[in-house]
Amino acid sequence: MKTLNLVVTKNCELCEKGLETIKSLGLFLNVETVEVEDGYQEYLLRVPVLLDGDKILDEGILSKTTILKNLLFT
């Protein structure tokens, strides 16, 4: 099972919505939530950011379509 990182900040409504979007894909993805303060400061103004290693799959308002497209075709 593929493990992705979701970069979030505290008290972020957009991050909570993004996590809900990702959970709907959870049948084949393992997502770990990481805080921007834990070494992801470069994404501070872009959260939530979904990462596959160093590759950004989606950011801001997360879209299932964009996430799947980037997982499958890049």
HUQUIGI-V855001 format. One line per field, one symbol per residue. phi: phi as a letter, one per 20 degrees, with the letter a starting at -180 (. if undefined). psi: psi as a letter, one per 20 degrees, with the letter a starting at -180 (. if undefined). burial: I if it has 16 or more other C-alpha atoms within 10 Angstrom, else O. A space follows every 50 residues. Layout:
phi: ???
psi: ???
burial: ???
This chain:
phi: .fddddeccfldffffffffffffeffccdddecegfendgfdgecffcd ddmeeeeabmffcgffffgffedc
psi: pppqpoprrqlohhgghhhgghhijihjqopppqqhiljkhijgjjqqpp qndipohqrcoppgggggghghj.
burial: OOOIIIIIIOOOOIIOOIIOIIOOOOOOOOIOOOIIOOOOOOIOOOIIII IIOOOIIIIOOIOOOOIOOOOOOO
